[in-house]
Amino acid sequence: MAIVREREYNGVPGIPMLLVVLIAAGLEVWALALSVRAQSAPAIVATVVVLALTGLAAIGFFMVNPNQGQVLQLFGEYRGTAKIQGLRWANPFLTKKKVSLRVRNFESSHLKVNDNEGNPIEIAAVVVWKVVETAEAVFEVDDYENYVHVQSEAALRNLATSYPYDAHDENVMSLRGHTATIADHLKREIQDRLSKAGVEVIEARISHLAYAPEIAAAMLQRQQAGAIIAARTRIVEGAVGMVEMALGMLSQKSIIDLDEERKAQMVSNLLVVLCGERGATPVINAGTIYQ
C-alpha cells in the first residue's frame, strides 16, 4: 500500500466568499418575499431550493488557526491539507480534521528495566516533538498521539538495556556518565520509530534515572567504595610524586646525604604523613638520627 503524502489544499479565501453568500442569501430572501406576495408556487419552490443551496454552501466555511492544519477528505479520499491561517472556504461535502502543528512535550512514566549489566533500574524521559507531515500522522497510524507515547517508551526501554547504569572505566559509555551522548542516541532511536507517523523529534532527554529500590542501598555502598578507592589511588599517586620530588631536591642541592636505609625510612615517614587521614604528630629526636 502506497504511503499517503501531504499536499496543500487551502480552498478559497473565506472573507470574499462570506460576502457572496450573505448577499446571495439576502437577495433570495427578498425574492422569496416577492414570490409569496405574488402567490406564485413555482417561484416559491425555486427560491426555497436556491436558499437551501446557499445554506449548504455556508457549511463549507472553516477556520485555520496559527500552527494548525486542516486535513480535508471527500467521501474518504484525501484531497489535501489547509495550512493558510484565517477563514477559508472549500467544498461543503469535505470532511475536516484538525491537526496541531505546535511543539508538544511528552514525559514517559517511570519504567523499570534492566541495564546492560542486568541491574534493575528506573528510567524516564522527556520527548519534545511536533507533527510535520499531517497526511502520514492521520492516515498511516491509528492514533498518532498514542503512537508517539508507546514508541517513545519502547525506544527508552531499548536504550536502557544497551548501556550500564554506571561505569568504573571512563572509556565505557554509561547512562549516568554520558548524558549528552545518551540523549542523542535516544533522540535518534525515537525518530526512527516515529518517522512513519509524520512526527519530528526535536529533543529527547532522560528526566529520571535511579537504581530500583530493592538494590539501591547495595549499589550506594558499591558507589561509595568505588569513590573511596579512586580517592585513595589519587592520594597515593600524589604522595609518591611528592616523595620523589623531595628526595630529588635534597640530592640536587646537597643538603643531606642519605644512605639507602635512611632513604627508606624517610619515604615511609613521608607516605604516612601524606596518606594518613589524621594530622601527623611530630617526634623530636634529641640524639642523632641513628639513635
N, C-alpha and C positions, 0 to 999 in steps of 0.2 A: 504494500500500500504506500502510495506516494505521500511524503510529508507535506502538510499544508503550510505554505509560506505566506507571510504577511504582505498585503498590498494595500495601498492607500486608496480610500474611497470616502470623500468628505461630503458628498451630496452637493447641495447649493446653499449659498448664504441664507440664513433664516430670516433676517430683518426684511429684505425686499419681498420675500415670499409671504411673510406675515402680512405686509401691507396689501399684497394682491388678494390674499384670502379674505381679509377684512373688507376690502372694497367690494369683492365679489359677493360676500355674504350680505353686505348692505344692499347692493343692487337687487339681489334675489329676494330679500325680504320686501323691498319696495315693489318688485314685480309680483310677488305673491299677494300683497295687499291690493294691487290693481286687479289681479285676476279674481280675487274674492269679491271685490266691488262689482266687477263685470259679470260675476257668476258664470265664469267660463271654466267648466270642469277640465277639459284637456289642458288649458293653460295652468290651472291649479296643480294638476298632476305633474306636468312638466317642470314647473317651478319647484315643487317639493322634491322631485328627483334630483334636480340640479343642486338644490340646497343641501340634500343629503350627501351628494358627491363632494361638495365643498367642505362639509363636516368631516368626511372621510379623509380629505386632503390635509385637514388640520392635525390628524393623528401623526402625520409624517414629521412633525417638529420634534427635535430632541436637542438636549444641551450637552456640550462637551466642556468639562471643567479643565483647568490647568493640570498638566501631568496626568491626564486620563485619556483612555482610548475607548471608543465605542465599536465593538465588533458587530458588523451588520451581516445578517443572513436572510436570504429569500427562499422560503419553503425548504429550509435545511441546507441550502447551498451558500457557501461563504462568498460574499461579494466584496468585502474589504473592511478596513478599519479607519474610522474617522478620528483624527487627532488634532485638527484645527479647532482651537477653543472658541466657544461662543455658541450662539443659536444657529442650528443647521436644519436643513430640510432634506428628506430623501423619500423614496417610495414608501407610502404608508403601510405596505404589506411587509416591509422589512422588520425582522425582529432585532432588537438591540440589546447587547450585553456589555455592561460597564467593566472595564479592566483598569485598575490603578497602575500607573507607571511611576509612582512615588517610591522613594527608598524606604525599605522596611527593615526592622530588626526582628530576629528570632533567637531566643535563648533556649537551648535544649534543657531537658531535665537532667538531674544528676544521675549519670549512668554508672553502673557498677560492672567493671570489666577486668580482665586480667592483662597485665602489661606483658612485654616481651619475655620477661623472666618468670612469668606465672604468678606474680604478686597481685592480689585483688586491690584495685584502686577505684576511686570515684572521680569522674571527669565530666565536665560540662563545657559548652562553648556558646559563643555569641556569633551569629551569622548576619551580616548586612547584605541585603540583596534587593533586586528590583526586576520587574518584567521588562524585557527589551523586545520581545517578539510575541505580540498578542495572539496571533493565529496559533502558534505552537502551544502557548500557555492554555488556550481554550480547547483546542481540538486534539492535541497529542497526548494529553494526560487527563484523567478524570477530574481531579481537583488539584490545581497546581499549588495552592497554599499547603494543603495536607501533604502533597508530594515533596515540597521543599522541607517540611518538618521531618518526615520519615527518612528521606535520603540523607539529610544533614546528620541525623543521629546515627544512621548506618555508616556514613563516612567517618564519623568521630570514633565509633567502636573499632573500625578497621585501623584507624590511625593509632589508637591506644595499644593495640596488640602488636604494632610494628616497632615500638621503642620501649626501652626500660623506663621506669619512673625516674630513677636517678642512676648516674654512672659515676664510678670512682676514677675512671680513666677519662681525661679531658678529650681524648680523641674519639670517644664513643658518644654518639648523639643520644640525648635523653629528653624526656618530656619536660622536666623541670629545668634543665640546664641550658637548653637551646630554644627558647620561646619563639624567637623571630623565625627561625628555620622551620620549626614545627607549625607555626601559623601559616607560612607559605605553603607547606605541604598539605595542610588541612584545607586551605582555600582551593588548591588545585584538585584535591580529591572530591570536594563538594561540587566544584564547577563541572567536572567530568560527568557527574551524575545528573546535574540539573540542566545541562546544555540542551537536551531534547525537549525540555519544557519551556524553552524561550526565556530562561532566567539567567541573569548575570550576577555572580557573587562578587561583591565589592570588597568585602573584608570578612575574615573568619579568624577568631582568636579563642583560645582556651580561657574560660572565665572561672573555672573551679578545678582544682587538682589536689587530691589528697589520697593517702592510703585508706583502705577500708577500715572501719572501726575495730574489727577483730584482730588486725595486725598492726594497728597504728602505734601502740606502745612499744612493741618489739622493734619496729622499724625506726622509731625515735631513738631507742638505745643504740641501734646499729649506726644511725647517722652521727650520734654523739661520739661513739667510739671511733668512727672514721675521722671526725673532725679533730679529736684528741691526737690520733696517730699522725695526721697531717701536720698539726701544730708542733708536735714533738719532733717530727722529721725536720721541719724548718728551723727549729731551735738548735738542733744538733748540727745541722749544716752551717748555721751562722757561728756557733761556738767553735767548731773545728777551724773555720776560716779565721776567726779572731786569734785563736791559739797559734796558728801558723804565722799570722802576721806579727804577733808578739815575739815569737822566737826568732823570726827573721830580722826584726828591727834590733833585738838585743845582740844578735850576732853581727849585724852590719855595722852597728855603732860601737862595737867592742865594749859594751857597758859591763858585761859579765861573761865569763867563760864557764859554761856548764858542761859537766860530763853527762853521759847517757842516762845514768841513774837519776841525776837531779833534773834533767830534762823531762824524764818520765814522771817524776813527782810533780813538777811544775804543770805539765799537761793535765795530770789528774786533778790538781787543785783548781786550775782554771775551768776545766769542764764541770766540776762540781759547782763552782760559783755561777757559771753562765747557764747551766742547765737546771739548777735547783729551783724549786718553787718558792722557797723562802730566802730571805736575805742572808748572806754569808756572815759568819761570826769570826772576826779576825783573832788569831792567836799570836801573841808577841813572844818571839824566841829570844831569851836573854843571853843565850850562849852562841855558839857558832852554828852554822847551818847544818853541821854534821852531828849535832847533839840536840 
